[in-house]
Amino acid sequence: MTRKKKNVLHVYRDISVFAAFSCLFGWLVVRGGREIAYTWHWNQIPRYFFQVDDGVYVSGPLMNGLQVTLQIIGLSLVLAGILGLTTALLRMSTSPVGRWIARIYLEIIRNTPLLVQIFFLYFVMAPILDVGRFATAVLALGMFEGAYASEIFRAGICSIGRGQWEAAYSSGLSTFDTYRKVILPQAIRRILPPLTSQAVSLVKDSALVSTIAVYDLTMEGRTVIAETFLTFEIWFTVAGMYLFITLILSAIASLLEKYVPQRTA
């Protein structure tokens, strides 16, 4: 059997397994609804995505919340990447002050709950810095995920063989150019899978920003539930939307991993 046929069979197998689990999940949901005598109203869900107003499509509360969530996720990912890489480089630097700053940042962020950090930034630091809820949410998520991303960056950089460093220095490259042209291009392929997992964690953690009244997807879902009492329908829909975001992130990471050239250390 050729490799192409094997890949096709694997695809069909994965689709079949996914369909089977989807049917099982649907059956469990229906059975659970019958046991608690719950009447489902899925027909009301579409109007919370889009509504027609005078012949014009208007986004509903769930789509508005999704837009805010995507903005928070995008900005937080950028901030987490910058903080993660900077912290990793500081930990590997020869500067004692830089290493201590990075160490203190890591210990504080990784050993305290994200929810406490959000509350601290919003109720204590936000009034001092004069920033709003949205900026506070991005800052909290970026700092939290950046602390974990820094260890991923550091592990990827440390995995590059010493010979690559020596070859770069012997070619007359500076430390900055060595990182930019030699080390990071080789490390990026190795750190993509764990970075993807961290990005997925960020997507799920972003639901916590609703605790400071940021009208993201979770907050909009709560508002709709309070008005309609469609508890299970809305929460299942919101969960599916988060799942969709994480699947898109995983697909993008897979594509990037294929197109990033493989280099040997």
C-alpha positions as CSV (number, residue, x, y, z in Angstrom):
1,M,0.0,0.0,0.0
2,T,1.4,3.4,-1.0
3,R,1.9,6.2,1.4
4,K,-0.7,8.3,-0.3
5,K,-3.4,5.5,0.2
6,K,-2.4,5.2,3.8
7,N,-2.8,8.9,4.4
8,V,-6.3,8.7,2.8
9,L,-7.2,5.8,5.0
10,H,-6.0,7.7,8.0
11,V,-8.2,10.7,7.1
12,Y,-11.3,8.5,6.6
13,R,-10.6,6.8,9.9
14,D,-10.2,10.1,11.7
15,I,-13.5,11.4,10.2
16,S,-15.3,8.2,11.1
17,V,-14.0,8.4,14.7
18,F,-15.0,12.1,15.0
19,A,-18.5,11.3,13.5
20,A,-18.9,8.4,16.0
21,F,-18.0,10.6,19.0
22,S,-20.2,13.4,17.7
23,C,-23.2,11.0,17.5
24,L,-22.4,9.7,21.0
25,F,-22.2,13.2,22.4
26,G,-25.5,14.2,20.7
27,W,-27.2,11.1,22.1
28,L,-26.0,11.9,25.6
29,V,-27.2,15.5,25.3
30,V,-30.7,14.4,24.1
31,R,-30.9,11.6,26.7
32,G,-29.8,14.1,29.5
33,G,-32.4,16.5,28.3
34,R,-35.1,13.9,28.5
35,E,-34.0,12.9,32.0
36,I,-34.3,16.4,33.4
37,A,-37.4,17.1,31.3
38,Y,-35.7,20.0,29.5
39,T,-37.2,21.4,26.3
40,W,-34.5,22.4,23.8
41,H,-34.9,25.6,21.8
42,W,-32.1,25.4,19.2
43,N,-34.3,27.3,16.7
44,Q,-33.8,30.5,18.7
45,I,-30.0,30.4,18.6
46,P,-29.4,31.7,15.0
47,R,-30.8,35.1,15.9
48,Y,-28.1,35.6,18.4
49,F,-25.6,35.3,15.6
50,F,-27.2,37.5,13.0
51,Q,-30.4,39.5,12.8
52,V,-32.2,41.2,10.0
53,D,-33.0,44.8,10.6
54,D,-34.8,46.6,7.7
55,G,-33.4,44.1,5.2
56,V,-29.8,44.5,6.6
57,Y,-28.0,41.8,8.4
58,V,-26.8,42.9,11.8
59,S,-24.5,40.9,14.0
60,G,-26.0,39.5,17.1
61,P,-24.6,39.5,20.7
62,L,-22.7,36.2,20.2
63,M,-20.9,37.5,17.1
64,N,-20.1,40.8,18.8
65,G,-18.7,38.9,21.7
66,L,-16.7,36.7,19.3
67,Q,-15.2,39.8,17.7
68,V,-14.1,41.1,21.1
69,T,-12.7,37.7,22.1
70,L,-10.7,37.5,18.8
71,Q,-9.2,41.0,19.4
72,I,-8.2,40.1,22.9
73,I,-6.7,36.8,21.8
74,G,-4.8,38.4,18.9
75,L,-3.3,41.2,21.0
76,S,-2.5,38.9,23.9
77,L,-0.7,36.4,21.6
78,V,1.5,39.2,20.3
79,L,2.2,40.5,23.8
80,A,2.9,37.0,25.1
81,G,5.3,36.3,22.3
82,I,7.2,39.5,22.9
83,L,7.4,38.9,26.7
84,G,8.2,35.2,26.3
85,L,11.1,35.8,24.0
86,T,12.4,38.7,26.0
87,T,12.2,36.8,29.2
88,A,13.9,33.8,27.7
89,L,16.8,35.9,26.4
90,L,17.2,37.7,29.7
91,R,17.4,34.3,31.5
92,M,20.2,33.3,29.2
93,S,22.0,36.6,29.3
94,T,25.2,37.3,31.2
95,S,23.5,40.2,33.0
96,P,22.7,39.3,36.7
97,V,20.1,42.1,36.8
98,G,18.4,40.8,33.7
99,R,18.3,37.2,35.0
100,W,16.9,38.3,38.3
101,I,14.2,40.4,36.7
102,A,13.2,37.5,34.5
103,R,13.2,35.1,37.5
104,I,11.1,37.4,39.6
105,Y,8.6,37.8,36.8
106,L,8.3,34.1,36.2
107,E,7.9,33.2,39.8
108,I,5.2,35.7,40.5
109,I,3.2,35.0,37.4
110,R,3.5,31.2,37.4
111,N,2.8,30.8,41.1
112,T,-0.4,32.9,41.3
113,P,-3.8,32.3,39.8
114,L,-4.7,34.1,36.6
115,L,-8.0,35.3,38.1
116,V,-6.1,37.0,41.0
117,Q,-3.8,38.7,38.5
118,I,-6.7,40.0,36.5
119,F,-8.4,41.4,39.7
120,F,-5.1,42.9,40.8
121,L,-4.4,44.6,37.5
122,Y,-8.0,45.9,37.2
123,F,-8.7,47.1,40.7
124,V,-5.1,48.2,41.7
125,M,-3.0,48.9,38.7
126,A,-5.6,50.0,36.1
127,P,-6.6,53.2,38.1
128,I,-2.9,54.1,38.5
129,L,-2.0,53.5,34.8
130,D,-5.4,54.9,33.6
131,V,-6.2,52.0,31.4
132,G,-9.6,50.4,30.6
133,R,-11.0,46.9,31.0
134,F,-10.0,45.8,27.5
135,A,-6.3,46.9,27.9
136,T,-6.3,45.3,31.4
137,A,-7.5,42.0,29.9
138,V,-4.9,42.0,27.2
139,L,-2.1,42.8,29.7
140,A,-3.2,40.1,32.2
141,L,-3.4,37.4,29.5
142,G,-0.2,38.5,27.8
143,M,1.8,38.5,31.0
144,F,0.4,35.2,32.2
145,E,0.9,33.3,28.9
146,G,4.2,35.0,28.2
147,A,5.6,33.5,31.4
148,Y,4.9,30.0,30.2
149,A,5.9,30.8,26.6
150,S,9.3,32.0,27.9
151,E,10.2,28.5,29.0
152,I,9.2,27.1,25.6
153,F,11.5,29.7,23.9
154,R,14.3,28.9,26.2
155,A,14.0,25.2,25.8
156,G,14.0,25.6,22.0
157,I,17.0,27.8,22.0
158,C,18.9,25.5,24.3
159,S,18.2,22.5,22.1
160,I,20.3,24.0,19.3
161,G,23.7,22.4,19.2
162,R,26.8,24.3,20.4
163,G,28.4,23.9,17.0
164,Q,25.8,26.2,15.5
165,W,26.8,29.0,17.9
166,E,30.5,28.5,17.3
167,A,30.0,28.5,13.5
168,A,28.0,31.7,13.7
169,Y,30.6,33.4,15.9
170,S,33.5,32.2,13.7
171,S,31.7,33.8,10.7
172,G,31.8,37.1,12.4
173,L,28.1,37.4,13.4
174,S,27.2,39.4,16.4
175,T,25.0,37.9,19.1
176,F,21.9,39.6,17.8
177,D,22.6,38.3,14.2
178,T,23.4,34.9,15.6
179,Y,19.9,34.7,17.2
180,R,18.2,36.2,14.2
181,K,19.8,34.3,11.4
182,V,21.0,31.1,12.9
183,I,19.4,30.1,16.2
184,L,15.8,31.2,16.1
185,P,15.1,30.0,12.5
186,Q,16.2,26.5,13.7
187,A,14.4,26.7,17.0
188,I,11.1,27.9,15.7
189,R,10.1,24.5,14.2
190,R,10.8,22.8,17.5
191,I,8.8,25.2,19.6
192,L,5.7,25.5,17.3
193,P,3.9,22.5,18.8
194,P,4.2,23.6,22.5
195,L,3.5,27.2,21.5
196,T,0.3,26.0,19.8
197,S,-0.8,24.3,23.0
198,Q,0.0,27.5,24.9
199,A,-2.1,29.5,22.4
200,V,-5.0,27.1,23.0
201,S,-4.7,27.7,26.7
202,L,-4.8,31.4,26.1
203,V,-8.0,31.0,24.1
204,K,-9.6,29.2,27.0
205,D,-8.2,31.5,29.7
206,S,-9.6,34.5,27.8
207,A,-13.1,33.5,29.2
208,L,-11.9,34.8,32.6
209,V,-11.9,38.4,31.4
210,S,-15.6,38.4,31.6
211,T,-15.2,38.7,35.4
212,I,-14.2,42.4,34.9
213,A,-17.2,43.1,32.7
214,V,-15.4,42.8,29.4
215,Y,-18.1,41.9,26.9
216,D,-16.3,39.0,25.3
217,L,-18.0,35.8,24.1
218,T,-18.5,34.4,27.6
219,M,-19.9,37.7,28.9
220,E,-22.3,38.0,26.0
221,G,-23.4,34.4,26.5
222,R,-24.1,35.1,30.2
223,T,-26.2,38.2,29.2
224,V,-28.3,36.2,26.7
225,I,-28.9,33.4,29.3
226,A,-30.0,36.0,31.8
227,E,-32.6,37.3,29.3
228,T,-33.8,34.1,27.8
229,F,-32.9,31.2,30.2
230,L,-31.6,29.2,27.2
231,T,-28.8,27.9,29.5
232,F,-27.8,24.7,27.8
233,E,-28.2,25.9,24.2
234,I,-26.1,29.1,24.8
235,W,-23.4,27.4,26.7
236,F,-23.0,24.6,24.2
237,T,-23.0,27.2,21.4
238,V,-20.3,29.2,23.2
239,A,-18.2,26.1,23.8
240,G,-18.5,25.2,20.1
241,M,-17.3,28.7,19.2
242,Y,-14.3,28.4,21.4
243,L,-13.6,25.0,20.0
244,F,-13.7,26.4,16.5
245,I,-11.1,29.1,17.4
246,T,-8.7,26.5,18.9
247,L,-9.1,24.2,15.8
248,I,-8.3,27.1,13.5
249,L,-5.2,27.9,15.6
250,S,-4.0,24.3,15.5
251,A,-4.6,24.2,11.7
252,I,-2.5,27.4,11.2
253,A,0.3,26.0,13.4
254,S,0.3,22.8,11.3
255,L,0.6,24.7,8.1
256,L,3.4,26.8,9.5
257,E,5.2,23.7,10.7
258,K,5.1,22.3,7.2
259,Y,6.4,25.4,5.5
260,V,9.1,26.2,8.1
261,P,12.3,24.7,6.6
262,Q,13.8,21.8,8.6
263,R,17.4,22.5,9.7
264,T,19.7,20.3,11.6
265,A,21.3,21.5,14.7
